[in-house]
Amino acid sequence: MDWILLVAMAALLGFMFWSSRRRAARLKTEQENKARQMVPGVKVLLQGGLYGTLTSYDPEDLSASAEVELAPGVVVEVHSQAIVRVVDPEAEEISEEEFAEDQEEQAEYEADVAEGLIAPAEGRPVAGEEAPKA
């Protein structure tokens, strides 16, 4: 009886470890894909639900602000991590579920980095941290 309980506990711990590593790897690749797409001129979605066009962005220093043009002549300065995603021009509409899922994934990524489960993607900081000096 004791062995069955120990085996079940080990299997559960193994599954939890495997699941968290798989999720962390998926989040890391998504973050890297997002960073590659962040070039001036692309349409982006901000955390507040605003759409705009990225005018300036420094992929090396995520603590630096980014500039987003919301309307012609209206440029706002936002934290670079306030940009939720690059909007695909073919599918410009995003559902509330997709937006909430993106917010949740970003929060999970930041929590995993804060707990030390994963390292930030390619030296990129998490919200509230400074980028490493080169």
Secondary structure as UniProt FT lines:
FT   HELIX           2..37
FT   TURN            40..41
FT   STRAND          43..46
FT   TURN            47..48
FT   STRAND          51..56
FT   TURN            62..63
FT   STRAND          65..71
FT   TURN            72..73
FT   STRAND          74..79
FT   HELIX           80..82
FT   STRAND          83..86
FT   TURN            89..90
FT   HELIX           96..115
FT   HELIX           121..123
FT   TURN            127..128
//
